[in-house]
Amino acid sequence: MASFVRLMPRLINFTYIFFELISLFRLCLFMSGCIVILKLANVPKISQSNMILSNIPVKQLMVKHVIGHEGVSISFSKEGIALNQVAKITQEIEKVIPPSWLYNAVISTKVFEQNGQHKFDECYITGKGFKIFLKSIDDNIILEWIQREKREIFKHKVNGNLRNSISKSLPMPMVHTIMQYMQKAGKSLHNIHNINVEYESSSQKGVMPKISLIDVKYKNGENNVIVQLGKKLYDPMKNYSYDDLVYLNKPVNARVSSSYGWRIHPVLKIKRMHRGIDYAAPLGTPIYASADGIVTRAFVCRGYGNYIELTHPTYNGKITTGYAHLTKLLLNKNQKIKKGELIGYSGNTGMTTAAHLHYEIKVDGKFVNPNSIKTFYKKMKNEELRAVKQHYNAYKCIK
């Protein structure tokens, strides 16, 4: 009995703890139920408009077009595909194909159209030397397969004559193409240390490999690169096309009566710098534009009389040609002019002793002797420049 009395306090404490635990358990159950009710209360109701949207018919469309200089992402965006899908597609493609290779490739895309929105399903991309098939699976863009004809780089240390040296390793049609590209680009064929030639080999019998890039290093350390893209040759280091060489025409068919340089001014009778050349063109002789350009100035000047200035954008700046002492102003500012187009007639307006044409050229705002500038490379379009840079960068990654 005495031992039972001693155990009573412990039993009472145990009973108290037991009932406290039961109360705590009930409280937890109650709170869990409240949380579930709150979550159910926040579930959005299916509106009638959403129910109607699910019943809108889905159309399947096939879209086919050619990738231009703007790149593959812009091409897919034009099809109305969401930007997040476009980013995924572009990322998958560029894992296996350099962006520059996609120029002029053909895309055949299947999309689903619902409520005016396009959703990407699958596409085939066919380019020169490769084919790609992509498909959308559970909102993920999967590259199913790729077929690519081999793109290789021929590396050669030149011994002596370039033609004889490379003809030992390359077929003659490729040798002829290399020599043709080098000559068209005005590159020296002598003192070459080594040459790299990037080309696309074909698995088809009888199809000659196509040269896409020539990288030449000379013995003096000079490096020249020629990129072949489309039907044109480019210099990716100086940002111009060898096919965009512009020849400046004479503005008038007449003899030169006063050359560029210091002279005694015929009217002021003092020694003065003559910043152009004078053509002894009789009054009313037609004057023509030396090259394509834009009229940046057309005004009357005290010394020059009626004066026209044309601006010609180049790959690294601009060239301006000026025509002074015209009979009258036939052009307006910002007017576009073609090479050989009539811009005025020779006259004697301004400070002159007789009718003639004063002709001057400025390179990036500085006067130069017109006889020293015969040609220039015109400025490339931004998308064209981007495609050339991408091609060159892809080559640098794999060379």
Rosetta blueprint (number, residue, H / E / L):
1 M L
2 A H
3 S H
4 F H
5 V H
6 R H
7 L H
8 M H
9 P H
10 R H
11 L H
12 I H
13 N H
14 F H
15 T H
16 Y H
17 I H
18 F H
19 F H
20 E H
21 L H
22 I H
23 S H
24 L H
25 F H
26 R H
27 L H
28 C H
29 L H
30 F H
31 M H
32 S H
33 G H
34 C H
35 I H
36 V H
37 I H
38 L H
39 K H
40 L H
41 A H
42 N H
43 V L
44 P L
45 K L
46 I L
47 S L
48 Q H
49 S H
50 N H
51 M H
52 I H
53 L H
54 S H
55 N L
56 I L
57 P L
58 V L
59 K E
60 Q E
61 L E
62 M E
63 V E
64 K E
65 H E
66 V E
67 I L
68 G L
69 H L
70 E L
71 G L
72 V H
73 S H
74 I H
75 S H
76 F H
77 S H
78 K H
79 E L
80 G L
81 I E
82 A L
83 L H
84 N H
85 Q H
86 V H
87 A H
88 K H
89 I H
90 T H
91 Q H
92 E H
93 I H
94 E H
95 K L
96 V L
97 I L
98 P L
99 P H
100 S H
101 W H
102 L H
103 Y L
104 N L
105 A L
106 V E
107 I E
108 S E
109 T E
110 K E
111 V E
112 F E
113 E E
114 Q E
115 N L
116 G L
117 Q E
118 H E
119 K E
120 F E
121 D E
122 E E
123 C E
124 Y E
125 I E
126 T E
127 G E
128 K L
129 G L
130 F E
131 K E
132 I E
133 F E
134 L E
135 K E
136 S E
137 I E
138 D L
139 D L
140 N E
141 I E
142 I E
143 L E
144 E E
145 W E
146 I E
147 Q E
148 R E
149 E L
150 K L
151 R E
152 E E
153 I E
154 F E
155 K E
156 H E
157 K E
158 V L
159 N L
160 G L
161 N L
162 L H
163 R H
164 N H
165 S H
166 I H
167 S L
168 K L
169 S L
170 L L
171 P L
172 M H
173 P H
174 M H
175 V H
176 H H
177 T H
178 I H
179 M H
180 Q H
181 Y H
182 M H
183 Q H
184 K H
185 A L
186 G L
187 K L
188 S L
189 L L
190 H L
191 N L
192 I E
193 H E
194 N E
195 I E
196 N E
197 V E
198 E E
199 Y E
200 E E
201 S L
202 S L
203 S L
204 Q L
205 K L
206 G L
207 V L
208 M L
209 P L
210 K E
211 I E
212 S E
213 L E
214 I E
215 D E
216 V E
217 K E
218 Y E
219 K L
220 N L
221 G L
222 E L
223 N E
224 N E
225 V E
226 I E
227 V E
228 Q E
229 L E
230 G L
231 K L
232 K E
233 L E
234 Y E
235 D E
236 P L
237 M L
238 K L
239 N L
240 Y E
241 S E
242 Y H
243 D H
244 D H
245 L E
246 V E
247 Y E
248 L L
249 N L
250 K L
251 P L
252 V L
253 N L
254 A L
255 R L
256 V E
257 S E
258 S E
259 S L
260 Y L
261 G E
262 W E
263 R E
264 I E
265 H L
266 P L
267 V L
268 L L
269 K L
270 I L
271 K E
272 R E
273 M E
274 H E
275 R L
276 G L
277 I E
278 D E
279 Y E
280 A L
281 A L
282 P L
283 L L
284 G L
285 T L
286 P E
287 I E
288 Y E
289 A L
290 S L
291 A L
292 D L
293 G E
294 I E
295 V E
296 T E
297 R E
298 A E
299 F E
300 V E
301 C E
302 R L
303 G L
304 Y L
305 G E
306 N E
307 Y E
308 I E
309 E E
310 L E
311 T E
312 H E
313 P E
314 T E
315 Y L
316 N L
317 G E
318 K E
319 I E
320 T E
321 T E
322 G E
323 Y E
324 A E
325 H E
326 L E
327 T L
328 K L
329 L L
330 L L
331 L L
332 N L
333 K L
334 N L
335 Q L
336 K E
337 I E
338 K L
339 K L
340 G L
341 E L
342 L E
343 I E
344 G E
345 Y E
346 S E
347 G E
348 N L
349 T L
350 G L
351 M L
352 T L
353 T L
354 A L
355 A L
356 H E
357 L E
358 H E
359 Y E
360 E E
361 I E
362 K E
363 V E
364 D L
365 G L
366 K E
367 F E
368 V E
369 N L
370 P H
371 N H
372 S H
373 I L
374 K L
375 T E
376 F E
377 Y E
378 K E
379 K L
380 M L
381 K L
382 N H
383 E H
384 E H
385 L H
386 R H
387 A H
388 V H
389 K H
390 Q H
391 H H
392 Y H
393 N H
394 A H
395 Y H
396 K H
397 C H
398 I H
399 K L
